[in-house]
């Protein structure tokens, strides 16, 4: 189906961006670990990005845009 192909392309782009944001938040927070509150804020941002990714994966599974196997990866 055309819709699924378009969605899969967008989905893969979004996941790629979210994964990078997650890693960058952790890296930036670690670089600023001298300031405990700043470090904690960046870790919380990374946790939020992680949960957003999980949400998109769950949504995609529910809509049958991805398989259960892909969801587990």
Backbone bond lengths (Angstrom), bond angles and torsions (degrees), N, CA, C in turn:
res aa  C-N    CA-C-N  psi(-1)  N-CA   C-N-CA  omega(-1)  CA-C   N-CA-C  phi
1 X - - - 1.448 - - 1.521 110.72 -
2 X 1.274 115.96 140.45 1.464 122.11 179.30 1.534 111.53 -62.18
3 X 1.337 117.14 -44.08 1.467 121.32 -177.27 1.514 110.46 -59.23
4 X 1.327 116.78 -45.31 1.455 120.07 179.70 1.521 111.82 -62.36
5 X 1.328 117.02 -40.16 1.458 119.71 179.30 1.526 110.97 -63.70
6 X 1.325 116.25 -43.10 1.465 119.77 178.21 1.518 110.13 -65.14
7 X 1.323 117.03 -42.59 1.463 120.75 179.60 1.520 110.42 -64.51
8 X 1.325 117.08 -44.43 1.465 119.99 -179.19 1.519 111.50 -59.86
9 X 1.324 117.72 -39.35 1.460 120.62 178.12 1.519 110.67 -63.54
10 X 1.332 116.14 -46.76 1.456 120.71 179.13 1.521 110.69 -64.79
11 X 1.323 116.31 -42.02 1.465 122.06 179.50 1.529 110.84 -59.91
12 X 1.324 117.01 -45.93 1.466 120.46 179.92 1.524 111.49 -64.25
13 X 1.319 117.43 -38.44 1.467 120.79 177.38 1.522 109.65 -64.36
14 X 1.349 117.19 -47.23 1.458 121.13 -179.77 1.517 111.84 -60.73
15 X 1.333 117.40 -44.22 1.457 119.72 178.95 1.520 111.53 -63.63
16 X 1.322 116.42 -39.60 1.461 119.70 177.92 1.514 111.58 -61.54
17 X 1.326 116.85 -42.57 1.469 121.15 178.82 1.524 109.94 -66.20
18 X 1.330 117.66 -46.20 1.458 120.61 -178.82 1.520 111.97 -61.52
19 X 1.314 117.29 -39.61 1.461 120.47 178.81 1.521 111.03 -64.37
20 X 1.323 116.93 -38.74 1.460 120.26 178.45 1.522 111.09 -68.55
21 X 1.323 116.81 -41.54 1.462 120.90 178.80 1.523 110.01 -60.68
22 X 1.308 116.93 -43.23 1.456 122.09 178.46 1.530 110.80 -57.65
23 X 1.309 116.45 -51.15 1.466 120.69 -178.70 1.525 111.77 -64.22
24 X 1.310 117.68 -40.50 1.462 121.52 -178.62 1.524 110.70 -67.36
25 X 1.335 117.84 -39.35 1.464 120.11 177.55 1.518 111.43 -60.91
26 X 1.314 117.06 -42.94 1.469 120.53 178.51 1.525 110.08 -65.35
27 X 1.323 116.83 -45.33 1.465 120.73 -179.51 1.529 111.37 -62.19
28 X 1.332 116.54 -45.05 1.462 119.96 -179.34 1.530 110.71 -65.61
29 X 1.319 116.58 -41.83 1.457 120.11 177.51 1.513 111.89 -62.32
30 X 1.322 116.66 -41.58 1.472 120.21 179.33 1.521 110.64 -63.70
31 X 1.322 116.61 -38.34 1.472 119.91 179.18 1.531 110.94 -64.57
32 X 1.338 116.36 -27.80 1.469 120.65 -178.32 1.529 111.82 -105.41
33 X 1.334 117.48 22.36 1.463 121.89 -174.95 1.520 113.50 -61.69
34 X 1.321 116.99 -17.57 1.460 121.68 176.92 1.535 109.82 -59.86
35 X 1.338 116.35 -31.22 1.456 122.53 178.91 1.529 107.55 -102.71
36 X 1.317 116.30 96.94 1.462 121.59 -169.81 1.533 113.45 -53.20
37 X 1.327 118.11 -45.20 1.468 120.33 -177.77 1.530 112.06 -65.42
38 X 1.325 116.66 -36.34 1.470 120.46 177.75 1.527 109.55 -66.97
39 X 1.327 115.98 -42.85 1.463 121.59 178.26 1.532 110.02 -59.44
40 X 1.321 116.74 -47.48 1.460 121.58 -179.42 1.531 110.64 -62.56
41 X 1.338 116.72 -41.50 1.469 120.12 179.19 1.528 111.24 -59.37
42 X 1.334 116.41 -42.92 1.468 119.72 -179.65 1.526 111.38 -67.97
43 X 1.310 116.82 -36.08 1.468 119.04 176.21 1.523 110.61 -66.64
44 X 1.325 117.01 -38.93 1.463 120.02 176.34 1.524 111.12 -64.59
45 X 1.325 117.33 -39.17 1.469 120.42 175.62 1.524 110.77 -61.49
46 X 1.331 116.53 -41.46 1.467 120.62 178.87 1.521 110.68 -64.79
47 X 1.332 117.09 -39.45 1.456 120.92 177.77 1.531 110.08 -63.01
48 X 1.326 116.72 -41.67 1.463 120.88 177.20 1.519 111.46 -61.03
49 X 1.327 117.09 -42.74 1.464 121.06 178.38 1.518 111.08 -64.13
50 X 1.322 116.21 -38.31 1.458 120.96 178.27 1.521 110.89 -63.51
51 X 1.320 116.74 -43.80 1.461 120.39 179.54 1.528 111.63 -68.67
52 X 1.329 116.83 -33.93 1.465 119.91 175.89 1.528 110.24 -63.22
53 X 1.322 116.30 -42.66 1.467 120.78 177.90 1.525 110.12 -61.30
54 X 1.333 115.83 -45.33 1.468 120.47 179.13 1.533 110.32 -60.34
55 X 1.323 116.71 -40.47 1.459 121.20 178.42 1.512 112.42 -61.84
56 X 1.333 116.17 -44.23 1.472 119.55 178.18 1.525 111.25 -64.49
57 X 1.321 116.95 -37.58 1.470 120.14 178.18 1.525 110.58 -65.44
58 X 1.336 117.05 -44.61 1.465 120.70 178.86 1.530 110.90 -62.51
59 X 1.335 116.04 -45.19 1.460 121.01 178.49 1.530 110.59 -58.81
60 X 1.314 116.64 -44.33 1.468 121.70 -178.55 1.518 111.58 -65.36
61 X 1.320 116.21 -37.34 1.463 120.30 177.06 1.527 109.71 -66.96
62 X 1.339 116.83 -46.41 1.467 120.83 -179.92 1.524 112.27 -59.58
63 X 1.325 116.54 -36.22 1.478 121.15 180.00 1.525 112.28 -85.97
64 X 1.325 116.58 -0.27 1.464 123.59 179.91 1.525 112.86 63.81
65 X 1.345 114.50 30.98 1.467 118.83 173.92 1.525 110.74 -80.53
66 X 1.336 115.80 -25.25 1.467 120.97 176.88 1.522 108.07 -131.19
67 X 1.313 115.24 159.16 1.466 120.63 179.84 1.539 110.32 -84.08
68 X 1.301 115.52 165.31 1.459 120.35 175.90 1.518 111.02 -60.50
69 X 1.330 116.75 -36.36 1.466 121.03 178.81 1.530 111.38 -64.30
70 X 1.328 115.98 -44.63 1.475 120.53 178.41 1.530 109.56 -63.54
71 X 1.314 117.14 -38.28 1.472 122.07 -179.91 1.523 110.74 -61.81
72 X 1.335 116.80 -39.11 1.475 120.83 -178.96 1.523 112.07 -69.48
73 X 1.330 116.96 -29.00 1.469 120.58 -178.70 1.494 108.95 -65.14
